[in-house]
Amino acid sequence: MKTVHIILILVIGVVVAVVISTLSNSGTYADFGQAEGHPDREYRVIGHLSRQKPIVYNPQEDPNRFSFYMSDTKGVERQVVYRNAKPHDFEKSEQVVVVGKIQGDVFAASELLLKCPSKYNEKKVPEKFGNKSFTTR
């Protein structure tokens, strides 16, 4: 076997390993119940901020600890601890996606994604712009 063939086989092996690693770390969408059943696995949980519970972020004490409560799509409420700064306008978000694992009785989030409220709602649609007119359906 030529050295070119050996190098080509090694490169293909590395590429396959990278693809498998990427796919296995992409995370799975679940709810808190499923995440609780597998605390060693990372999940993506979609839910809504529980506005009745406290949002705790004290940058003077610990700028890399932000905690809040959220309810998943099945209505199960859980405390989420995010080891990073609180995102701007967090309270205005319509939907929250947390990526992480269950640790004890809290969900330890390594990533936090927010769906911000739409600034384009039907109440703010202009009637006219220049010579064009708009209608709402």
Backbone as CSV, one residue per row, in Angstrom:
resi,resn,N_x,N_y,N_z,CA_x,CA_y,CA_z,C_x,C_y,C_z
1,MET,0.837,-1.172,0.000,0.000,0.000,0.000,0.886,1.241,0.000
2,LYS,0.516,2.203,-0.813,1.295,3.435,-0.897,0.974,4.341,0.292
3,THR,1.913,5.222,0.607,1.703,6.153,1.730,0.546,7.104,1.454
4,VAL,0.290,7.408,0.200,-0.832,8.277,-0.156,-2.152,7.606,0.234
5,HIS,-2.258,6.308,0.016,-3.471,5.582,0.381,-3.655,5.555,1.896
6,ILE,-2.574,5.355,2.622,-2.647,5.329,4.090,-3.087,6.695,4.625
7,ILE,-2.513,7.760,4.091,-2.893,9.116,4.518,-4.364,9.385,4.179
8,LEU,-4.806,8.973,3.023,-6.202,9.152,2.617,-7.146,8.396,3.554
9,ILE,-6.804,7.190,3.935,-7.634,6.412,4.864,-7.684,7.092,6.224
10,LEU,-6.568,7.619,6.696,-6.544,8.333,7.977,-7.397,9.600,7.937
11,VAL,-7.315,10.341,6.846,-8.119,11.561,6.709,-9.604,11.218,6.708
12,ILE,-9.985,10.183,5.997,-11.385,9.761,5.966,-11.831,9.337,7.367
13,GLY,-10.986,8.627,8.091,-11.315,8.224,9.463,-11.529,9.417,10.370
14,VAL,-10.697,10.446,10.256,-10.847,11.655,11.070,-12.144,12.370,10.725
15,VAL,-12.466,12.467,9.446,-13.696,13.134,9.017,-14.921,12.392,9.567
16,VAL,-14.918,11.081,9.499,-16.034,10.295,10.025,-16.152,10.502,11.534
17,ALA,-15.041,10.520,12.251,-15.064,10.738,13.697,-15.624,12.109,14.045
18,VAL,-15.263,13.142,13.286,-15.777,14.493,13.532,-17.280,14.551,13.283
19,VAL,-17.752,13.937,12.228,-19.186,13.937,11.922,-19.965,13.209,13.016
20,ILE,-19.491,12.076,13.459,-20.173,11.331,14.522,-20.174,12.130,15.816
21,SER,-19.070,12.764,16.127,-18.987,13.579,17.346,-19.953,14.751,17.292
22,THR,-20.057,15.395,16.160,-20.961,16.530,15.997,-22.417,16.094,16.148
23,LEU,-22.774,14.997,15.545,-24.158,14.519,15.624,-24.520,14.063,17.029
24,SER,-23.605,13.459,17.741,-23.927,12.983,19.084,-24.025,14.119,20.089
25,ASN,-23.380,15.247,19.844,-23.423,16.382,20.762,-24.480,17.409,20.391
26,SER,-25.285,17.127,19.377,-26.262,18.112,18.933,-27.415,18.274,19.916
27,GLY,-27.588,17.346,20.810,-28.640,17.463,21.817,-29.975,16.977,21.285
28,THR,-30.832,16.607,22.201,-32.145,16.101,21.864,-33.186,16.970,22.550
29,TYR,-34.256,17.305,21.837,-35.343,18.059,22.454,-36.133,17.128,23.357
30,ALA,-36.419,17.605,24.549,-37.127,16.790,25.528,-37.853,17.705,26.499
31,ASP,-38.474,17.091,27.488,-39.069,17.859,28.582,-38.282,17.541,29.849
32,PHE,-38.625,18.189,30.953,-37.879,17.995,32.186,-37.970,16.555,32.690
33,GLY,-39.096,15.897,32.457,-39.255,14.505,32.881,-38.269,13.576,32.193
34,GLN,-38.113,13.735,30.894,-37.151,12.911,30.154,-35.727,13.228,30.578
35,ALA,-35.434,14.502,30.787,-34.086,14.899,31.212,-33.774,14.342,32.596
36,GLU,-34.768,14.285,33.458,-34.572,13.756,34.806,-34.278,12.258,34.765
37,GLY,-34.842,11.556,33.798,-34.600,10.124,33.659,-33.197,9.781,33.194
38,HIS,-32.520,10.726,32.578,-31.158,10.511,32.067,-30.278,11.698,32.448
39,PRO,-29.862,11.801,33.716,-29.114,12.973,34.165,-27.715,13.109,33.559
40,ASP,-27.203,12.053,32.925,-25.879,12.119,32.326,-25.907,12.636,30.890
41,ARG,-27.085,12.834,30.345,-27.230,13.228,28.942,-27.698,14.678,28.831
42,GLU,-27.219,15.380,27.810,-27.599,16.776,27.603,-28.859,16.852,26.744
43,TYR,-29.774,17.724,27.156,-31.048,17.892,26.444,-31.321,19.359,26.159
44,ARG,-32.202,19.579,25.204,-32.741,20.912,24.919,-34.191,20.890,25.389
45,VAL,-34.516,21.794,26.298,-35.874,21.846,26.839,-36.499,23.173,26.439
46,ILE,-37.674,23.104,25.828,-38.409,24.294,25.407,-39.471,24.585,26.450
47,GLY,-39.605,25.859,26.787,-40.628,26.218,27.759,-40.848,27.703,27.854
48,HIS,-41.575,28.085,28.909,-41.897,29.486,29.154,-41.425,29.880,30.537
49,LEU,-41.020,31.109,30.662,-40.578,31.656,31.930,-41.747,31.681,32.916
50,SER,-41.505,31.192,34.140,-42.518,31.259,35.203,-42.410,32.634,35.849
51,ARG,-43.312,33.500,35.513,-43.229,34.898,35.953,-43.599,35.089,37.421
52,GLN,-44.221,34.080,38.050,-44.580,34.188,39.460,-43.392,33.884,40.370
53,LYS,-42.381,33.227,39.850,-41.210,32.831,40.632,-40.084,33.843,40.428
54,PRO,-39.146,33.898,41.389,-38.078,34.908,41.301,-37.063,34.625,40.193
55,ILE,-36.560,35.708,39.630,-35.429,35.675,38.709,-34.253,36.233,39.504
56,VAL,-33.213,35.422,39.693,-32.111,35.816,40.564,-30.844,36.025,39.744
57,TYR,-30.374,37.262,39.743,-29.090,37.592,39.124,-28.482,38.739,39.910
58,ASN,-27.384,38.481,40.574,-26.699,39.490,41.366,-25.246,39.565,40.890
59,PRO,-24.939,40.454,39.939,-23.591,40.497,39.370,-22.506,40.897,40.375
60,GLN,-22.877,41.585,41.467,-21.881,41.943,42.471,-21.431,40.699,43.247
61,GLU,-22.356,39.765,43.486,-22.034,38.534,44.198,-21.366,37.515,43.289
62,ASP,-22.020,37.199,42.191,-21.495,36.227,41.230,-22.027,36.588,39.838
63,PRO,-21.198,37.214,38.996,-21.682,37.634,37.673,-21.936,36.474,36.713
64,ASN,-21.518,35.280,37.092,-21.715,34.117,36.232,-22.706,33.119,36.817
65,ARG,-23.701,33.626,37.529,-24.778,32.760,38.027,-26.107,33.481,37.865
66,PHE,-26.949,32.890,37.068,-28.275,33.428,36.780,-29.262,32.285,36.937
67,SER,-30.295,32.483,37.760,-31.278,31.412,37.940,-32.695,31.950,37.778
68,PHE,-33.547,31.072,37.319,-34.954,31.405,37.090,-35.742,30.107,37.063
69,TYR,-37.038,30.216,37.014,-37.917,29.049,36.916,-38.611,29.076,35.565
70,MET,-38.771,27.901,34.987,-39.504,27.811,33.729,-40.347,26.552,33.716
71,SER,-41.407,26.594,32.912,-42.292,25.448,32.719,-42.047,24.890,31.330
72,ASP,-41.913,23.580,31.231,-41.705,22.966,29.921,-43.039,22.830,29.183
73,THR,-43.022,22.185,28.044,-44.233,22.076,27.221,-45.310,21.223,27.871
74,LYS,-44.947,20.396,28.858,-45.937,19.570,29.573,-46.397,20.235,30.862
75,GLY,-45.905,21.441,31.140,-46.330,22.176,32.327,-45.516,21.903,33.579
76,VAL,-44.464,21.105,33.467,-43.611,20.810,34.617,-42.676,21.994,34.846
77,GLU,-42.669,22.478,36.077,-41.855,23.643,36.412,-40.572,23.200,37.108
78,ARG,-39.456,23.839,36.742,-38.160,23.482,37.307,-37.291,24.724,37.387
79,GLN,-36.430,24.776,38.401,-35.463,25.869,38.499,-34.335,25.600,37.507
80,VAL,-33.910,26.653,36.813,-32.820,26.569,35.852,-31.691,27.457,36.354
81,VAL,-30.480,26.911,36.376,-29.300,27.688,36.747,-28.410,27.767,35.526
82,TYR,-28.130,28.999,35.114,-27.306,29.271,33.932,-26.020,29.916,34.409
83,ARG,-24.891,29.325,34.102,-23.593,29.820,34.558,-23.021,30.827,33.566
84,ASN,-23.714,31.945,33.478,-23.289,33.037,32.618,-24.123,34.254,32.995
85,ALA,-23.878,35.370,32.340,-24.621,36.593,32.637,-26.066,36.485,32.147
86,LYS,-26.937,37.237,32.779,-28.347,37.276,32.380,-28.462,37.980,31.028
87,PRO,-29.152,37.377,30.074,-29.328,38.010,28.765,-30.164,39.290,28.862
88,HIS,-29.877,40.214,27.996,-30.617,41.476,27.930,-32.068,41.198,27.547
89,ASP,-33.009,41.869,28.203,-34.447,41.732,27.946,-34.949,40.293,28.136
90,PHE,-34.367,39.577,29.064,-34.770,38.202,29.322,-36.248,38.105,29.693
91,GLU,-36.718,39.048,30.500,-38.104,39.015,30.977,-39.114,39.197,29.851
92,LYS,-38.689,39.755,28.730,-39.603,39.998,27.607,-39.732,38.800,26.668
93,SER,-38.947,37.761,26.892,-38.945,36.629,25.965,-40.270,35.876,26.001
94,GLU,-40.694,35.414,24.841,-41.924,34.643,24.728,-41.676,33.173,25.034
95,GLN,-40.511,32.690,24.635,-40.195,31.281,24.787,-38.717,31.153,25.139
96,VAL,-38.385,30.135,25.933,-37.008,29.912,26.356,-36.612,28.488,25.972
97,VAL,-35.411,28.335,25.429,-34.847,27.014,25.175,-33.568,26.923,25.992
98,VAL,-33.507,25.942,26.880,-32.315,25.735,27.690,-31.646,24.437,27.248
99,VAL,-30.323,24.472,27.176,-29.540,23.296,26.803,-28.696,22.930,28.010
100,GLY,-28.816,21.699,28.481,-28.041,21.288,29.638,-28.497,19.965,30.202
101,LYS,-28.188,19.766,31.502,-28.461,18.495,32.173,-29.133,18.746,33.517
102,ILE,-29.834,17.726,33.987,-30.396,17.754,35.332,-29.266,17.474,36.320
103,GLN,-29.149,18.327,37.331,-28.182,18.112,38.411,-28.936,18.279,39.727
104,GLY,-29.266,17.169,40.348,-30.048,17.217,41.576,-31.468,17.649,41.281
105,ASP,-31.894,18.746,41.898,-33.259,19.228,41.670,-33.309,20.449,40.755
106,VAL,-32.182,20.806,40.130,-32.164,21.940,39.199,-31.687,21.479,37.821
107,PHE,-32.025,22.265,36.825,-31.543,22.035,35.468,-30.356,22.960,35.259
108,ALA,-29.174,22.405,35.087,-27.955,23.191,34.883,-27.809,23.462,33.390
109,ALA,-28.041,24.706,32.992,-28.021,25.074,31.575,-26.629,25.532,31.161
110,SER,-26.159,24.996,30.061,-24.893,25.437,29.495,-25.119,26.444,28.372
111,GLU,-26.348,26.483,27.887,-26.700,27.400,26.795,-28.134,27.850,26.994
112,LEU,-28.411,29.079,26.602,-29.734,29.665,26.791,-30.122,30.385,25.506
113,LEU,-31.256,30.006,24.935,-31.741,30.620,23.697,-33.100,31.236,23.971
114,LEU,-33.317,32.447,23.493,-34.561,33.161,23.749,-35.298,33.449,22.464
115,LYS,-36.617,33.332,22.525,-37.452,33.795,21.420,-38.038,35.116,21.883
116,CYS,-37.580,36.176,21.271,-38.024,37.511,21.666,-39.414,37.794,21.106
117,PRO,-40.155,38.664,21.759,-41.483,39.002,21.227,-41.359,39.716,19.901
118,SER,-42.326,39.487,19.069,-42.296,40.103,17.751,-42.595,41.587,17.850
119,LYS,-41.750,42.369,17.202,-42.035,43.800,17.176,-42.979,44.148,16.037
120,TYR,-43.321,43.142,15.228,-44.239,43.358,14.118,-45.566,42.693,14.447
121,ASN,-46.400,43.365,15.181,-47.713,42.806,15.451,-48.758,43.617,14.690
122,GLU,-49.950,43.089,14.632,-50.978,43.712,13.801,-51.374,45.098,14.282
123,LYS,-51.201,45.407,15.544,-51.583,46.714,16.056,-50.666,47.824,15.557
124,LYS,-49.438,47.465,15.163,-48.473,48.474,14.760,-48.218,48.489,13.253
125,VAL,-49.060,47.825,12.485,-48.885,47.799,11.038,-49.304,49.160,10.479
126,PRO,-48.450,49.810,9.686,-48.831,51.102,9.127,-49.915,50.934,8.070
127,GLU,-50.761,51.953,7.966,-51.806,51.900,6.946,-51.260,52.269,5.578
128,LYS,-50.330,53.233,5.556,-49.751,53.670,4.289,-48.271,53.929,4.459
129,PHE,-47.546,53.737,3.369,-46.135,54.095,3.317,-45.871,54.569,1.899
130,GLY,-45.694,55.879,1.759,-45.548,56.437,0.411,-46.813,56.239,-0.377
131,ASN,-46.721,55.652,-1.563,-47.902,55.391,-2.366,-48.431,53.977,-2.205
132,LYS,-47.898,53.227,-1.247,-48.341,51.856,-1.009,-49.266,51.829,0.213
133,SER,-50.257,50.976,0.186,-51.130,50.826,1.348,-51.095,49.386,1.815
134,PHE,-51.353,49.181,3.098,-51.279,47.856,3.704,-52.631,47.494,4.285
135,THR,-52.942,46.212,4.226,-54.159,45.717,4.865,-53.789,44.553,5.760
136,THR,-54.559,44.382,6.817,-54.360,43.244,7.699,-55.388,42.189,7.374
137,ARG,-55.022,40.953,7.499,-55.932,39.845,7.165,-56.676,39.393,8.357
